[in-house]
C-alpha cells in the first residue's frame, strides 16, 4: 500500500469516526457524562488534548484494523480488530480512572467499554468498506 493510499484510508477513517462519534457525544450520551461526571468535568474542553487523542486513535484504527482489513479484502476483519482496539483504548482510560479516582462511577466505565468497542469496530468496518471501494483494491 502506498503512502497516498494510506493517507486516503486515514482521511476516510477520520470522516467516518467523527460522524459516528459526534452522534454519540452530541445526541445519545449528551447528558450522560455530565450527570455522572459533572463534578469532575472542566467548564471547557482542552482541545489540543482532545484533538491529539482523536488523531492518535484514528491512526491506530488505520494501522491495526482498517489497513489489514482492506489488504485482506475482509471488512469483517476490520470490525473485529477495530472492536478490540476500541476496547483496549477505552479500557485503558476507564479502568485506570476506576483504579485511581475516588468515586469514579462504574456505570461510566461499563458504558465506555461498550461504546469504545462498538465505535472502534463500526468505524474500522465502514472505513474498510469505503477504503476498499475508493482504492479499488
HELIX and SHEET records of a PDB file:
HELIX    1   1 UNK A    3  UNK A   23  1                                  21    
HELIX    2   2 UNK A   24  UNK A   28  3                                   5    
HELIX    3   3 UNK A   32  UNK A   37  1                                   6    
HELIX    4   4 UNK A   47  UNK A   61  1                                  15    
HELIX    5   5 UNK A   62  UNK A   66  3                                   5    
HELIX    6   6 UNK A   67  UNK A   72  1                                   6    
HELIX    7   7 UNK A   75  UNK A  100  1                                  26    
HELIX    8   8 UNK A  106  UNK A  135  1                                  30    
END                                                                             
